[in-house]
Amino acid sequence: MGIILAILSGFFIALQNVTNATIGSELSTWTTAMITQAAGATGAFIIYLFSKKNQTLGLNKVKPLYLFGGSFGAIVVASSVIAVSYVGATISNALILLAQLGIVIMIEAYGLFDLKKQKIAGKQWVGLALMMLGAIFISL
Amino acid sequence: MIIGILLALVAGAFVGLQNIFNRHLNEHVSSWFATTFVLLTGSVAALIIGLLLQGTKIFDVSGMKPSYWFFGLVGVGVIYTMIQAMRRLGPTKTVLISIIAQLAFSLLFDVTGFLTLPQVDLKWQDIVGVLLIISGVLIFNLKKKVPLVRVK
């Protein structure tokens, strides 16, 4: 189930790249980010209203730091827009994927941000390196 | 050049952090509320930064088409499935599988011309890349009892 969800998330991200590019050709980057996420929030809220609310509002129990995940999107949009203007879309997309994988591997390997420590064995590094190389090739 | 590379790495690092932080939200609130919250704060952050950088131009929606509102719903799928997968697989596996799926579907969209009207031919780099990723997944799983991705 977890694997299917992860594959689905990849599907939605690929789809989002296409839809955001379509909207981005008509509206500015920030307007696109604002409108798409506002529409998404409305949609998710409607589903929430119909969902089983087995967990009551517990936002006050969340570590304040973790409330900022959503707003990181703005940093991501800003830095990638500038990055694209310097090195082009191809290189920035490849680097974004690499950094994304790199940071989660590091965070999980050291057990940062309240995560369970997950050691990566010697051979697995070789596998990771090959996957990263493959990702670079496809992004080219 | 260096600035561009650094900023691209910063962007990627924040994508990774964002997914981990969002997953923590789900420990105290339901998945759908977490998804709503993430998208709402993301929208507000875009509004604030947009206002600071380009002023009221952010409210210029003259090119807006009704279908764009529905495109926004794709973001719901992204956040919700990511939170759910993270909970089950942990960050490294989730991001790994998600990136591979993302590349595969992008390739598929390009080759079939799905949504992206101009159809793009498969390049040799793509085939090399897919082969590298498959061998990487196989090696990554060598010593593990539980398979990461079922290839085949």
Interface residues (C-beta under 8 A of the other chain):
Chain A: M1 G2 I3 L5 A6 I7 L8 S9 G10 F11 F12 I13 A14 L15 Q16 N17 V18 T19 N20 A21 T22 I23 E26 L27 S28 W30 T31 A33 M34 I35 T36 Q37 A38 A39 G40 A41 G43 A44 F45 I47 Y48 S51 K52 K53 N54 Q55 L57 G58 L59 K61 V62 K63 L65 Y66 L67 F68 G69 G70 S71 F72 G73 A74 I75 V76 V77 A78 S79 S80 I82 A83 V84 S85 Y86 V87 I91 S92 L95 I96 L97 L98 A99 Q100 L101 G102 I103 V104 I105 I107 E108 F113 D114 L115 K116 Q118 I120 A121 K123 Q124 V126 G127 L128 A129 L130 M131 M132 L133 G134 A135 I136 F137 I138 S139 L140
Chain B: M1 I3 G4 I5 L7 A8 L9 V10 A11 G12 A13 F14 V15 G16 L17 Q18 N19 I20 F21 N22 H24 L25 E27 H28 V29 S30 W32 F33 T35 T36 F37 V38 L39 L40 T41 G42 S43 V44 A45 A46 L47 I48 I49 G50 L53 Q54 K57 I58 F59 D60 V61 G63 M64 K65 Y68 W69 F70 F71 G72 L73 V74 G75 V76 G77 V78 I79 Y80 T81 M82 Q84 A85 R87 R88 L89 G90 P91 T92 K93 T94 V95 L96 I97 S98 I99 I100 A101 Q102 L103 A104 F105 S106 L107 F109 L115 T116 K123 Q125 D126 V128 G129 V130 L131 L132 I133 I134 S135 G136 V137 L138 I139 F140 N141 L142 K143 K144 V149 R150
